[in-house]
Every structure is written in structure tokens, then in C-alpha cells.
Amino acid sequence: MRPSLERIGRFDPERARARFRASFRPEHTRLILDPAGQLIGCVAFGPQDGALLLEHFYLVPQAQGRGVGGAILRQLLGEANESAKPIRLDVLRGSDARRFYERHGFVETHRDEFDLYLERLPESA
């Protein structure tokens, strides 16, 4: 997220760490490993308020743009479809992540000063 935050003049490492700590749910966090077993990212995905919350989806820069994120998101979409629950997430306004999620069927539900809130309804079986 750092490049997106820097682009809008809002990168603050302490605030970023505090925000992560405040919303960190280790029981719903999955590590992402490459084929050699190297840690290349993480994603948190778990229930919240009748939906599934997707947050902290991070990949190291070397893994970005190679289809890794799309493959992982498709897996999560499948899990959401099986559970018949929508997925909700938020992205920073101006973030490239918005286009990524929109390509996978997410739509904006609302926004605030800094974030856009997106949702994807489950597909019928």
C-alpha cells in the first residue's frame, strides 16, 4: 500500500502499523508461499457481520503482476460462493487495487474521505 499512500501524500509508517495491528485477526490470516516455500504475502479472510471480510491482501512487489493475486482471489471467491456469503473490502481511494477487484466482480457500495468500500455478492451454484 505504500506507493498508493505516498501518491496521495498520506504515507506514515506508524499509522500504517497501528491500523494493521488494530484490525489484525490472526485466526483468519493466511500466509502466501511461492512454489519454493518462500513467504510472498498474506491475506486475511473471515466472517464479519454476515459476510466475509477480505483485508490485508499483500504480495511482495516481485509477485505482483504475475497472476498470483488473481489466483488467490479466485480461490477466495469460490469459498464465498460455497458459503453463499458476500465478500466485503475497502481500498484506498486512488489505489490500483480498485481496478483489480472490479475485474473480479466487486462493486462500490459507499465511500468516505479516504476509502472506497466494495462488495461482491456470491454466485449461485
N, C-alpha and C positions, 0 to 999 in steps of 0.2 A: 504494500500500500504506500510505501514511502514515496515513490515517484508521483503518484496521484496527489498525495498531501502536499508535496513540495510544489507541484504545479499550481496549486491554489494558495500557497503561502501558509499552510497550516501544519506543517510537519513539526512535531515536538516529540522527541523520543520518550520523555517521561509520561506525557499524556497518552501516547500510544501504548506504552507498557501498562499504565493504570487501567486503560479501557479494556485491554486484553485480560488482565487479572480479574477485573470486576465481572466479566462475562464468561470466564473460562469454566467449562463444565467437563472435567477430565473423563467422567464416565461416558461421555458422548463424543470424545475426541479420538480420531483415528489417525495414525501415522501413515504417511505415503512413502513407500520404498520403491526404488528403481529395481530392475531385474537383478542387479548385483547385491541388493540388500542395503544400499545406501539410502539414508533418510533424505528425501527431496521435498517434503512438505507435510501438511496436516490439514484436516478438515473436521469440524465439529458438526454433528448432525443428530438431532434428537428431538423428542417430543416437547412441545410447549403450547399450551392453550388450544388444544385440539388440532394442532397442525404439527409439522416437522420444521424445526428451525435449522437453517443452514448458515453457519457462520465460521469465521476463521479458516477460510479456504485459501491456503497459502502454498505456493510452489516456489522453489528456488528459481532464479532467473534462467538458469541453464535448462530447466524442464519446461519452461513456458513456450508456447507456440509450437509444440511438438505433438499435440493431441492428448497429452496426459490428462489435463484438466477436463477436457471433453469426455474422455473415457470414464473418469471417476464420476463426473456429474451424471452421465447416463446410468451408471450403476445406482446412484442415489435416487434418480428419477424412477428407476424400476422398483426400488424399495418403497418409495412413496406410492406408486401405483398399486403395489401389492397391499399396502396398508390402507388404501383409499383415503389418504390424507393429503391436503395441500402442503406445499413447501413454501416457507416464507424466508425472506432475507432482506438485508439492506446493503446498499452500496453507496459510496461517497459520490456526491454529485460531481460530474465531470470524469468519473473513473471509466477506464476502458472495460471494466468488468460488466458494466451495464449491457453493452452490446453482446458480450459472451452469454449472459443469462437470457437476454431477449431471444437470441438464436435458439435457445433451448426451451422456449415457450413461456418464459416468465413475462408478466405484465406489471406495470406500475400500479400500485393501489393508492399511494399517497406519498407526500414528501414533506420534509422540514427544511430548515435553513441549510443543513449540510448533507443530508442523506436522502436517498430515494428508497422507497420500500416496495419490494417486488413480491409477487406470488405466482405460483404455478399450481393449477388445480390438477388432481390426479386424472389420468386417462382411464376410461372404462376398460374392463377386461374383455 
